[in-house]
Amino acid sequence: MVFRVDDGDKASFTADGFLIVRSLFDAEETAGLLAMAKSDQAILQEAYAKKDASGGESKLAVRNVLDDSPYAAIVRSQRVAGNMQALLGDEVYHYHHKMMLKEPRVGGAWEWHQDYGYWYNNGCLYPDMASCLIAVDRATRENGCLQVLRGSHKMGRIEHARSGDQTGADVQRVAAALQRMELVYCELEPGDAVFFHSNTLHRSDANTSEHPRWSLICCYNTRHNDPYFDGKHPGYHPLEIWDDEQVGQMLKDNGQG
């Protein structure tokens, strides 16, 4: 059965700032995504490194345009975009999507931050934005899985500053939040997903394991939050949402050949 947000899910997201969904994509679909991602030379060429405060590097490849690839199909899918609309309570559009490449033993950490900490500077008046992280590889504490602070989105936007090549949240405020809020390690199997609010504090540790941690992150803005100036990521354009069967079949076909 394909996941659909219900009232309980929306209440959890509103209270916690995130929602973990198991098997958002099934094993066959995820195998197709994995096969495509690992053989995608364009992703490897586009990826650029971001250093953490200790000098460790993580790579990411960001795309602002939707093409006819399976990545774009996932962005358009009812189970991601449709559920995101239910969680945010408004029509959403594609803000950007990115593949995160945290390689074995060399993948660096991501500092504590809020996405709206810097999306704010792109002309978005409200934090009515969110992302969906889909595990391509298995994500564990050992290989640097996503960490979130439960309920931290209720703090509002925190000041951010440079930390290595990254933009990190104010360390004193983060330290206070860590004393008061639950730290959740989002350990995921391939195909699991985390929907998280743009003001939710999140980070990840360096990958010290022998296993890669790749993930696809689909980022959305709401129609009413269309930026008031042209920025790094696109303004509002209607998003054509594709049905689950169409997207699933595309992923399965990709895995077969």
Backbone torsions as a table, in degrees:
resi	resn	phi	psi	omega
1	MET	NA	130.1	-178.1
2	VAL	-77.3	136.9	-175.6
3	PHE	-67.4	135.9	171.0
4	ARG	-133.7	134.5	178.5
5	VAL	-61.5	130.7	173.4
6	ASP	-114.1	-177.6	-176.3
7	ASP	-61.2	-36.9	178.6
8	GLY	-65.9	-40.4	177.8
9	ASP	-63.0	-44.0	-179.3
10	LYS	-65.2	-38.5	177.9
11	ALA	-63.8	-40.7	178.0
12	SER	-64.2	-44.2	179.3
13	PHE	-62.5	-42.3	-179.6
14	THR	-65.0	-39.0	-178.6
15	ALA	-77.8	-41.1	-170.2
16	ASP	-98.3	-25.9	-176.1
17	GLY	86.4	3.5	177.4
18	PHE	-158.4	162.0	178.2
19	LEU	-147.2	120.3	176.3
20	ILE	-91.1	129.8	179.5
21	VAL	-121.1	120.0	179.3
22	ARG	-82.1	139.6	175.3
23	SER	52.7	46.9	173.6
24	LEU	-61.0	-35.9	171.4
25	PHE	-119.1	136.6	-174.8
26	ASP	-77.2	177.1	-172.5
27	ALA	-61.1	-41.4	-178.5
28	GLU	-69.2	-41.4	177.8
29	GLU	-63.8	-43.2	-178.6
30	THR	-67.8	-34.7	176.5
31	ALA	-62.0	-37.4	176.5
32	GLY	-65.8	-43.0	177.8
33	LEU	-63.1	-43.0	-179.5
34	LEU	-63.3	-45.2	-179.6
35	ALA	-61.4	-41.8	179.6
36	MET	-66.1	-47.7	-174.7
37	ALA	-63.4	-43.5	-174.7
38	LYS	-73.0	-20.1	179.2
39	SER	-104.0	5.9	-174.2
40	ASP	-85.6	99.9	-179.6
41	GLN	-68.0	-30.1	179.3
42	ALA	-63.0	-40.9	177.7
43	ILE	-61.1	-44.0	-179.1
44	LEU	-63.9	-37.3	-179.9
45	GLN	-73.5	-34.7	-178.3
46	GLU	-78.4	-26.7	-173.0
47	ALA	-62.9	139.2	176.8
48	TYR	-128.8	155.8	-172.7
49	ALA	-94.3	144.9	171.8
50	LYS	-123.1	124.9	179.4
51	LYS	-86.8	141.0	173.0
52	ASP	-85.7	-177.0	-176.2
53	ALA	-62.3	-22.6	-179.5
54	SER	-96.1	-0.7	179.4
55	GLY	95.3	-3.7	176.0
56	GLY	-68.9	149.2	-175.1
57	GLU	-115.7	133.9	166.7
58	SER	-119.3	148.6	-176.8
59	LYS	-111.0	149.8	174.5
60	LEU	-148.0	151.5	175.2
61	ALA	-124.1	118.3	-173.9
62	VAL	-107.6	136.5	176.6
63	ARG	-130.3	129.7	179.8
64	ASN	-97.4	-10.0	-175.1
65	VAL	-116.4	139.0	176.1
66	LEU	-91.1	126.7	177.1
67	ASP	-110.3	-152.3	-179.4
68	ASP	-102.5	19.7	-177.7
69	SER	-80.2	162.6	173.5
70	PRO	-60.3	-29.8	175.8
71	TYR	-58.5	-48.4	-179.1
72	ALA	-65.2	-33.6	177.1
73	ALA	-62.7	-39.9	177.1
74	ILE	-63.3	-44.0	177.4
75	VAL	-56.6	-40.2	-176.5
76	ARG	-82.4	-9.7	-168.9
77	SER	-66.1	147.9	177.5
78	GLN	-60.3	-37.7	-174.9
79	ARG	-73.7	-16.7	173.2
80	VAL	-104.4	-64.3	-176.3
81	ALA	-66.0	-41.5	179.9
82	GLY	-64.1	-43.9	177.4
83	ASN	-67.4	-33.8	177.1
84	MET	-63.8	-38.9	177.1
85	GLN	-62.1	-39.6	178.9
86	ALA	-65.7	-38.0	-178.8
87	LEU	-72.4	-38.4	-176.8
88	LEU	-92.0	-13.0	175.4
89	GLY	72.3	27.8	178.4
90	ASP	-160.9	163.9	172.5
91	GLU	-60.2	135.7	177.4
92	VAL	-113.7	157.9	172.8
93	TYR	-133.3	163.1	-177.7
94	HIS	-71.0	118.1	177.5
95	TYR	-90.7	-45.7	168.5
96	HIS	-178.9	169.8	171.8
97	HIS	-138.9	157.2	-174.1
98	LYS	-151.0	146.5	171.8
99	MET	-101.4	124.8	178.4
100	MET	-98.3	127.7	-175.8
101	LEU	-117.9	99.2	178.0
102	LYS	-107.6	101.9	-171.2
103	GLU	-83.4	158.7	-179.1
104	PRO	-58.3	132.7	171.7
105	ARG	67.6	-16.0	-177.6
106	VAL	-119.4	-12.2	-178.4
107	GLY	-68.7	121.2	-175.7
108	GLY	-78.0	178.0	178.9
109	ALA	-84.0	162.3	167.0
110	TRP	-113.4	129.4	-176.4
111	GLU	-71.4	160.0	175.9
112	TRP	-58.1	129.2	178.8
113	HIS	-159.6	165.6	168.0
114	GLN	-112.6	140.2	176.7
115	ASP	-62.5	-37.6	179.0
116	TYR	-71.1	-13.5	174.6
117	GLY	-55.8	-32.8	177.0
118	TYR	-116.7	-23.4	173.5
119	TRP	-63.0	-27.4	174.0
120	TYR	-51.2	-39.1	-177.4
121	ASN	-77.6	-3.1	177.8
122	ASN	-94.7	11.7	176.8
123	GLY	90.9	13.4	178.2
124	CYS	-89.5	116.7	-174.5
125	LEU	-73.3	-30.5	-173.9
126	TYR	-120.1	155.3	176.2
127	PRO	-85.5	26.9	-175.9
128	ASP	-83.2	64.8	-174.2
129	MET	-143.2	157.5	-180.0
130	ALA	-162.0	168.1	-179.5
131	SER	-130.9	156.6	172.7
132	CYS	-124.8	115.2	176.5
133	LEU	-94.1	125.1	179.2
134	ILE	-113.1	124.4	-178.8
135	ALA	-72.8	121.9	173.2
136	VAL	-89.5	-44.5	170.5
137	ASP	-103.8	166.7	172.7
138	ARG	-64.4	134.8	-178.7
139	ALA	-113.1	123.2	-177.4
140	THR	-133.2	171.9	174.5
141	ARG	-59.8	-37.2	-175.1
142	GLU	-66.7	-35.8	-178.6
143	ASN	-103.2	19.3	169.6
144	GLY	84.0	49.3	-179.8
145	CYS	-66.5	163.3	176.5
146	LEU	-61.4	137.6	172.5
147	GLN	-118.9	140.9	178.4
148	VAL	-132.9	154.7	172.6
149	LEU	-102.5	115.6	-176.3
150	ARG	-62.1	124.8	177.1
151	GLY	82.9	2.2	-175.5
152	SER	-68.8	-18.8	178.4
153	HIS	-64.0	-20.7	-179.6
154	LYS	-74.7	-10.3	178.1
155	MET	-73.2	-15.9	-172.5
156	GLY	79.9	-178.6	-178.0
157	ARG	-69.5	135.5	178.2
158	ILE	-104.7	148.0	175.7
159	GLU	-63.2	142.0	-179.6
160	HIS	-123.2	152.8	178.2
161	ALA	-145.9	167.0	-178.8
162	ARG	-67.9	139.4	175.8
163	SER	-142.2	101.5	-168.4
164	GLY	66.9	-131.3	174.5
165	ASP	-91.6	1.8	-173.8
166	GLN	-104.4	169.1	175.5
167	THR	-110.7	115.1	-174.5
168	GLY	-114.8	154.9	179.6
169	ALA	-74.9	155.2	179.6
170	ASP	-49.6	120.8	-169.9
171	VAL	-67.0	-34.5	-179.9
172	GLN	-68.6	-40.7	179.1
173	ARG	-69.2	-38.2	176.2
174	VAL	-62.1	-43.2	179.6
175	ALA	-60.1	-40.3	177.9
176	ALA	-66.8	-39.7	178.9
177	ALA	-64.1	-38.3	-179.9
178	LEU	-64.4	-26.8	178.4
179	GLN	-77.6	-19.3	-171.8
180	ARG	-114.1	-16.7	-173.3
181	MET	-123.0	155.7	-178.6
182	GLU	-78.1	128.6	174.4
183	LEU	-87.4	124.0	-177.4
184	VAL	-116.1	124.5	173.3
185	TYR	-89.7	119.7	-176.9
186	CYS	-89.7	78.9	178.2
187	GLU	-80.5	126.6	-169.7
188	LEU	-131.2	146.2	166.9
189	GLU	-90.3	156.4	176.9
190	PRO	-53.2	131.7	-178.3
191	GLY	96.5	-17.5	172.5
192	ASP	-72.0	160.6	-177.0
193	ALA	-144.4	157.1	172.7
194	VAL	-127.3	121.2	169.4
195	PHE	-91.0	129.0	179.8
196	PHE	-142.3	142.1	-176.8
197	HIS	-69.3	151.7	-175.5
198	SER	-68.4	-17.3	176.7
199	ASN	-98.8	2.6	178.0
200	THR	-73.3	125.0	176.3
201	LEU	-69.3	131.0	179.9
202	HIS	-148.9	159.7	-179.7
203	ARG	-160.8	-179.8	169.5
204	SER	-153.2	150.5	177.9
205	ASP	-81.1	166.0	172.8
206	ALA	-63.1	153.4	176.8
207	ASN	-89.4	101.7	179.2
208	THR	-98.7	5.3	-176.4
209	SER	-91.1	-177.1	176.3
210	GLU	-92.7	5.3	-171.6
211	HIS	-118.3	135.8	178.3
212	PRO	-71.1	157.2	171.0
213	ARG	-132.9	96.8	174.4
214	TRP	-101.2	144.0	177.3
215	SER	-147.5	147.6	176.1
216	LEU	-103.2	126.5	-179.6
217	ILE	-116.7	120.9	179.8
218	CYS	-104.0	120.3	-174.1
219	CYS	-111.3	136.5	-174.5
220	TYR	-131.1	147.3	169.8
221	ASN	-116.7	158.9	178.0
222	THR	-91.6	152.3	-176.7
223	ARG	-58.2	-41.5	-176.6
224	HIS	-71.4	-9.2	-177.6
225	ASN	-104.1	21.4	179.3
226	ASP	-51.7	125.5	-176.6
227	PRO	-55.7	147.8	-177.8
228	TYR	-87.6	-0.9	169.7
229	PHE	-147.9	160.6	179.5
230	ASP	-70.7	126.5	-176.7
231	GLY	-125.8	-159.2	-176.5
232	LYS	-65.2	-37.4	-179.0
233	HIS	-111.3	160.6	-170.5
234	PRO	-69.2	155.7	170.9
235	GLY	-82.1	-174.3	-173.9
236	TYR	-62.2	128.8	166.8
237	HIS	-140.4	134.1	-179.7
238	PRO	-55.0	137.2	-179.6
239	LEU	-102.1	120.4	174.6
240	GLU	-76.7	117.2	-178.1
241	ILE	-93.8	128.2	-176.8
242	TRP	-96.9	149.9	-179.1
243	ASP	-74.4	158.0	-173.0
244	ASP	-62.2	-38.1	-178.2
245	GLU	-63.9	-42.2	179.2
246	GLN	-61.6	-46.6	-179.2
247	VAL	-67.9	-44.4	-179.9
248	GLY	-59.8	-42.4	-179.2
249	GLN	-66.3	-37.0	177.0
250	MET	-61.2	-42.9	179.5
251	LEU	-66.8	-42.5	179.4
252	LYS	-64.1	-41.7	178.5
253	ASP	-62.3	-37.8	179.9
254	ASN	-65.3	-37.2	179.4
255	GLY	-70.5	-21.1	-178.9
256	GLN	-90.7	-7.6	-176.9
257	GLY	-168.8	NA	NA
